[in-house]
């Protein structure tokens, strides 16, 4: 199959490209550094020419404001859909997050919900892969939740997943028939503060992680189970403790 991975040089995109290429597929890694700009549409038509599947793993820059995040996901998705329809792509796969279906005040989640709605209405058979927090995101969560020398987090539950397992899910979904909405997660649930605390300890980060019921999550309020997957989620095997040990050994 000819598969185009938008965001194919990023964390999940690059891993997905490697998996699919290793399984004999014709894979194109499309990203700004390869001349593809999803915000303007530049390079999209050329990248998608002859493609059977497009996989969207794009993310806005970490420094983006809430308005910029929303604009990124809507504009980027609209451009990808338009180019994919023109190219006759048969399957649109997009990486999204668990927790976008409830009552939300988290700006990032609202932007992802808007992206999902565009994909569902986009006129192309689709698979929306809803993932829980990646193990790799513990530092990012800490960064936006730091006050002084403390990381203050709400006491909500998460069931994080390894980036390698997310890529495996994306690669597997891409070569099958479209599934609509599907959820993936890791095998264990933790309190959010425990998840981040263990990550920082593993990095020898001296900050203190505090569970604070008044703290927000990326600027919004979430309920205790909002970030957990549903009963039908596919659970992947990598455990957080084993992953942390591997990261420590790798330096």
N, C-alpha and C positions, 0 to 999 in steps of 0.2 A: 504494500500500500504506500501511496505518497502521502505523508503526514507533515503538516506545517505546525511547528510549535512557536506560537507568539510568546515572546518573553523567553525565548529558548536559550539565553545565556545567563538567566537568573538562577536562583537556588533550586527551585523545583523544575524549571524549564530545562536546564542543562542536564539534570539527572534523568529526566524523561527522554530527552533526545538520545542520551547514551544508551538507555535501555532499549528503545525502539530500533536504533541503528544496530545494536548488537543482536537483535532478533531478525535482521534482514530487511527491514523496511527502508524505504527511501525517505529520509527525514531532513527537513529544512529547519534550521534554527533561525527564526526571524526575530530581530531585535533592533534597537536604535543603532547599535554598533555594526549591524550588517545592512544598514540602509533602510530599515522598515520603521516608520513612525506611525503608530496607531492613532495618535491625536490629530495628525493632519491627513492621514491616509496614504502618505508617501510610501511607495514601495510595496504596499499591500497587494495590489493587483498582480504584480510580477511574482511575488512570493507565493501567492495562492494558485497560480496558473497550474492546472492539471492535478490539483490536490483532491484527495478523497476525504481527508479529515483535517480540520483545524483544531488545535488545542490552544486555549487562551490561559496562560499563567501569568499575565501581566500584573504589576502592582505600581502604584504611583510612587514618586520619591518620598522617602521617609519624612522629609521636611514639609510636605504638603499641608496646607490648611484644610479644614473640613470641606469648605466649598471647592477647593481644588481637587480633593479626593473624589467628591461626587461628580464633578465635571470630567475628571479623568475616566472614571468607569463608564459613564454614560456615553461620552464622545468616542472613546476607544472602542466600546462594544458596538456602537452604531456603525462605525467605520469597518470593523471586522465583519459584521453581518452583511453589510452592503457588498463588500468585496467577495465574501464567500458565496453569496447568492449569485453574483455575476459569474463567478468561476465554476458554479455548479457543484460546490462542496456538498457532500451527502451527510456529514456528521459534524456538528459543532460541539466541542467539549470545552467546558469552562471550569476552572478551579474557583470555588467559593468557600464559604465558611458555615459551620454549624451555628445555629442560633438566630438566623435572619427571619424566621417565620413568626416570632412572637412580638409582643409590645416592646418597642425599642426606643432608646434615646441615644444610643451610641452612634455618632456620626458615621464612622467607618462602616458599621453594619447596615445603616440605612443606605449608604452608597452601594454596598454589595447587593442589597435587596433590589435596588433600581437596576443594577446590571442583570440580575437573574430574571427580572420581569421582561427586560428587553430580549434576552435569549429565548425565553419561553414564547414570546410573540414574534420572533424573528423570521419565521417561515422556513427554518431548517431543522430537521430532526436533531435533537440535542441530548446531551448528558451534562447535568450540573453536579459536580462532585463537591459535596459539602464536607470540608475537613475541620477537625478540631485544631486547637493551637499546635503549632509545630514545636518540638523540643528546642529547635534553634531560636525560637522567639522569646525565650525567658529573659534574655538581656534587653531586648526591645521593650518588653512589658515593664521591666525595672526602670528603664530609661525615662519613660513617660510618667512613672509613678513615684519618682524620687522627690522628696522634700527634705532639703538639708542633707543629712547623712542617713536618712531613713527612706525605705521603699514602703509606701503605704498602699495596701491592697484590700479590696473587699473580700469577705469570707465566702466566696462562691466556689463552686466545684468545676474542675476542668478534667478532661480525659485526653491529654495531649498525645501527639503522634510524631514519629520520626520523619524527617524530610525524605529519606530514602523510601519509606513506606508510602508516602504520598505520591512520589514519582511512580512507584510500582502500580498504584491504583490508577493513576492517569494513563499509564501505558496500557494497562489491561483493558480499561474502559474504551480507549480509543479504537481498538481493533475489533470490538464487538458491536452489535447493534445498539443504537441509542437507547438509554435506560431512563431518560427523564431525570428526576432528582434522586440522588443516592448519597448516603452519609458514610464517612470513614472516620475511624478513631483508633487510638492506641488501646492497650489492654487494661490500663489501670486509671482510676480516678483519684485526683488529689484536690485538696484545698488549693486555690490559686496562689496563696502566699507560700505554701509549702513547695509548690512547683518552682516558683521563682527563687525561693531561698536555697533550695538544693542546687539550682543552677549557679547561683552566685558563689556559694561555698565551693563548688567545684572549680570555679574560676579564681579562687582566693580573693574575691571581692569583699572588702570590709564593711560594706553597707549593711545595716540592720533592716530586716524585712518585718513589717508590723501588719498584723491583720486589723483593719480599721473598717467597721461597718459603715462609716460615713464616706469612705473613699469611693471614687468613681473608677470606671474601667474605660480607658481611652476617651474620657470626657463624658461618659454616660453611666446610667444606673442599670445594672443587670440583676436579675433574680438568682437565687442560689443554684438553680438547675438549668438556667438559660443556655449555658455554654456546653452542656452535656449532649451527647448524641442520643437519638431515639433507640428504641428496642431493635429496630431493623437494621441498624448500622453494621457495616463490615468492620470487624476489629482486626488490626494488624498486630504482629507478635512482638515487635521490639519494645523492650521495657526501658523505662527512663533510667534506672540505675545502671543497667548494662551500657546504655548509650553514653551516660556521663563518664563511666570508666574508660570507654573507648576514646572519648574526646580528651580526657586527661592524659591518656597514654600517647595520643597523637600529638600532644603539645599544643 
